[in-house]
Amino acid sequence: MIHCHEVPEIYTSRLIQLLRPLGIPLVLTVHDAIPHSEGGSGTSPREDGWRGRMRAAASIVTTHGESCIADFRRASPDFRGETVSSMHGVLMVPPAGGAMTAPEAARILFFGRMWAYKGLDVFIDAIDMLARRGVAHEAIVAGRGPEMTRLGARMEAMPTVKTINAYISPADTGRLFQSATVVALPYKDATQSGVLASAYGNSRPVVASATGGIPDVVTDGVNGLLVPPGDATALADALERVLTSKPLAVTLAEGAGQTAAGILNWDRIAEGLLGSYYKLAGRTVS
């Protein structure tokens, strides 16, 4: 069988079409069943056609959580194969045997591709509120994308905001996550998030929007705090709670580490995928 990630481009689509007559079963991982708003995964009639052909060829579609499965069924109601949940495993984890470093005091990290759906404008509004309230903090905005250009001048004028508008190596990315007290994900819409997987992989809690598949992973008060998408005041309130309560920050960090070792553990994810593979192959799991 073949396991492919859905990438809306011509080469992957054509490869799947060439292999289809051979009768080889296809497992397709769909990251974004419905393309993000305002940039990100992008969509066009041509890309929609590529997606449609890939999905039509799949025997099994895997996606990241039950909310994402529901999105897929809405987006592709004619799909007659099986849909299964396969979570987005941890990323940027420390090297085996490597020590976890302590976070910098009151550091908030906003990381990733800077597209509008990520909510950077909401984050900046929340940081401005924290500054006016006199809440001690340091905000790191790290990544590249059009929002860094659109909002760059405003961030430069904010004394508690530091921007890193550059490529960041995996090693430096891991250290950046470990330096954070909390990671902010104020997404306006989402499926799952590699940033979330990286935060938990480094035992760092999140304050995240309750949108898409994020609540499938983030349990409010256990491994992070959830806020309504687009609500800068709620985001500022939640960040203030984490920054001003060490017991809460410790509890959430412990919960993040437990989630990384649980549903986001790659061995556990692989075992689930093997079950799907065996089913396609007509074999019994031994």
C-alpha positions in Angstrom: 0.0 0.0 0.0 0.9 3.7 -0.3 0.5 6.3 2.4 0.6 9.8 1.1 0.1 13.3 2.5 -2.5 15.4 0.7 -0.5 18.2 -0.9 -2.6 20.2 -3.4 -0.1 20.2 -6.2 0.1 18.5 -9.6 2.9 16.1 -9.0 1.4 14.2 -6.0 -2.0 14.2 -7.7 -0.6 12.7 -11.0 1.5 10.1 -9.1 -1.7 8.9 -7.3 -3.6 8.8 -10.6 -0.8 6.8 -12.3 -0.7 4.2 -9.4 -4.5 3.9 -9.2 -4.9 1.4 -12.0 -2.5 -0.9 -10.3 -5.0 -1.5 -7.5 -2.6 -0.5 -4.7 -4.5 0.7 -1.7 -4.0 4.3 -0.8 -4.0 5.8 2.7 -4.2 9.6 2.5 -3.4 11.9 5.4 -5.5 15.1 5.1 -4.1 17.9 7.2 -6.6 20.6 6.2 -10.0 19.1 5.2 -11.2 22.7 4.7 -8.5 25.2 3.6 -7.6 27.9 6.1 -9.1 31.3 5.7 -6.9 34.2 4.7 -4.0 32.3 3.5 -2.1 29.2 4.7 -3.0 26.0 2.8 -4.6 28.0 0.0 -7.3 27.1 -2.4 -8.3 27.6 -6.0 -10.4 25.6 -8.5 -7.2 23.9 -9.7 -6.2 22.9 -6.2 -9.7 21.8 -5.4 -9.5 19.5 -8.4 -6.2 18.0 -7.2 -7.7 17.4 -3.8 -10.8 15.8 -5.2 -8.8 13.3 -7.3 -6.6 12.4 -4.4 -9.5 11.9 -2.0 -11.4 9.8 -4.6 -8.5 7.4 -4.9 -8.1 6.9 -1.2 -9.3 3.8 0.6 -8.6 5.3 4.1 -8.3 9.0 5.0 -6.5 9.8 8.2 -6.9 13.2 9.8 -6.0 14.8 13.2 -8.8 14.3 15.6 -12.6 13.9 15.6 -13.2 17.6 14.8 -11.1 17.2 11.7 -12.9 14.1 10.7 -16.2 16.1 10.9 -14.7 18.8 8.8 -13.6 16.2 6.2 -17.0 14.7 6.0 -18.5 18.1 5.4 -16.0 19.0 2.8 -16.1 15.6 1.0 -19.6 14.2 1.6 -19.3 11.7 -1.3 -16.2 10.0 0.1 -17.1 6.3 0.6 -13.9 5.1 2.2 -13.0 4.9 5.9 -12.0 8.0 7.9 -9.8 7.5 11.0 -8.2 9.8 13.6 -4.4 9.9 13.6 -3.1 12.7 15.8 -0.4 15.2 14.9 2.6 13.9 16.9 5.1 15.9 18.8 7.7 18.0 17.1 11.0 19.7 17.9 11.5 17.5 21.0 14.8 17.6 22.9 17.5 15.2 21.8 17.3 11.8 23.5 18.8 12.1 26.9 19.0 15.9 26.6 18.1 18.0 29.6 15.1 20.3 29.4 16.1 23.9 30.1 14.1 26.2 32.4 11.9 28.8 30.7 12.8 32.5 30.7 10.7 34.5 33.2 7.3 35.5 31.8 8.2 34.8 28.2 5.3 34.3 25.7 6.1 32.7 22.3 4.2 33.2 19.1 5.7 31.0 16.5 5.1 29.8 12.9 4.1 30.8 9.5 2.8 34.4 9.7 -0.5 34.1 7.8 -3.6 36.1 8.8 -5.5 33.1 10.1 -2.9 32.6 12.8 -4.2 35.7 14.6 -1.0 37.7 15.0 -3.1 40.9 15.1 -5.2 39.5 18.0 -2.0 38.5 19.8 -0.5 42.1 19.5 -3.8 43.5 20.8 -3.5 41.2 23.8 0.1 42.1 24.4 -0.8 45.8 24.4 -3.4 45.0 27.0 -0.9 43.2 29.2 1.5 46.2 29.0 -1.3 48.7 30.0 -2.2 46.4 32.9 1.4 46.4 34.1 1.8 42.6 33.8 5.5 41.7 33.4 6.1 39.9 30.2 8.3 39.4 27.1 6.7 38.5 23.8 8.7 36.7 21.1 7.2 36.6 17.6 9.2 34.2 15.5 8.5 33.2 11.9 8.1 34.5 8.4 5.1 35.5 6.3 3.0 38.4 5.1 1.7 39.4 8.6 5.3 40.1 9.7 5.4 42.8 7.0 1.9 44.1 7.6 2.3 44.4 11.4 6.0 44.8 11.6 6.1 48.6 12.3 3.5 48.2 15.1 5.5 45.5 16.8 8.8 47.5 16.5 7.1 50.2 18.5 6.1 47.9 21.3 9.0 47.7 23.9 8.0 44.2 25.2 7.9 42.6 21.7 10.9 41.0 20.0 10.6 39.8 16.4 12.6 37.1 14.7 11.8 37.4 11.0 14.1 34.7 9.7 14.5 31.0 9.1 15.0 29.2 12.4 16.9 25.9 12.5 15.2 22.9 14.2 17.8 23.0 17.0 17.2 26.7 17.6 13.4 26.2 17.3 13.6 23.6 20.1 15.5 26.0 22.3 13.1 28.8 21.6 10.1 26.7 22.7 12.0 25.6 25.9 12.7 29.3 26.7 9.0 30.1 26.8 6.8 30.1 29.8 3.7 29.8 27.6 3.0 29.5 23.8 0.2 31.5 22.3 -2.0 30.1 19.5 -4.7 32.7 18.9 -5.8 31.1 15.6 -8.9 32.4 13.9 -9.5 29.0 12.5 -7.5 25.8 12.6 -7.3 22.1 12.1 -4.4 20.9 14.1 -1.1 22.7 14.7 2.5 21.8 14.5 3.2 24.7 16.8 1.0 23.0 19.4 2.8 19.7 18.9 6.1 21.5 19.4 5.0 23.2 22.5 3.8 20.0 24.1 6.9 18.2 22.8 8.9 20.6 25.0 6.5 20.4 27.9 5.3 24.0 27.4 1.6 24.9 28.0 -0.4 26.9 25.5 -3.1 29.5 25.5 -5.0 28.6 22.4 -8.2 29.4 20.5 -11.0 26.9 20.9 -11.4 26.3 17.2 -11.1 23.4 14.8 -9.3 20.4 16.2 -7.4 22.3 18.9 -9.9 21.4 21.7 -9.3 17.7 20.8 -5.8 18.1 22.3 -6.0 21.1 24.6 -8.0 20.5 27.8 -8.7 23.8 29.5 -7.0 23.9 32.9 -5.1 20.7 32.3 -2.5 21.3 29.6 -3.4 24.8 28.6 -6.1 27.4 28.5 -8.7 27.8 25.8 -10.1 31.2 24.6 -12.7 32.2 22.0 -11.0 32.9 18.6 -10.6 36.5 17.8 -11.1 37.7 21.4 -8.0 39.7 22.4 -9.3 40.5 25.9 -9.9 36.8 26.7 -6.4 36.0 25.3 -4.8 38.7 27.5 -6.8 37.4 30.5 -5.6 33.8 30.0 -2.0 34.8 29.4 -2.1 36.9 32.6 -3.3 34.0 34.6 -0.4 31.8 33.4 2.2 34.5 33.9 1.1 35.6 37.3 0.4 32.1 38.8 3.5 29.9 39.1 1.4 26.9 40.4 -0.9 27.2 37.4 2.0 27.4 35.0 3.6 24.3 36.6 0.4 22.4 36.5 -0.2 23.2 32.8 3.4 22.4 31.9 3.1 19.0 33.6 -0.1 18.4 31.7 1.6 19.4 28.4 4.3 16.8 29.0 1.8 14.1 29.8 -0.1 14.8 26.6 3.1 14.6 24.7 3.8 11.2 26.2 0.1 10.1 25.6 -2.0 10.9 22.6 0.8 12.8 20.8 3.4 10.0 21.2 4.6 8.8 17.8 4.7 5.1 18.9 1.1 5.3 19.9 0.2 7.0 16.6 2.2 4.4 14.6 0.3 1.6 16.3 -3.0 3.1 15.2 -1.7 3.4 11.7 -0.5 -0.2 11.6 -4.1 -1.3 12.5 -5.3 0.6 9.4 -2.6 -0.9 7.2 -3.4 -4.5 8.4 -7.1 -3.9 7.7 -6.3 -2.9 4.1 -4.0 -5.8 3.7 -6.6 -8.2 5.1 -4.4 -9.3 7.9 -4.9 -9.7 11.6 -2.8 -7.7 13.9 -0.3 -10.1 15.6 
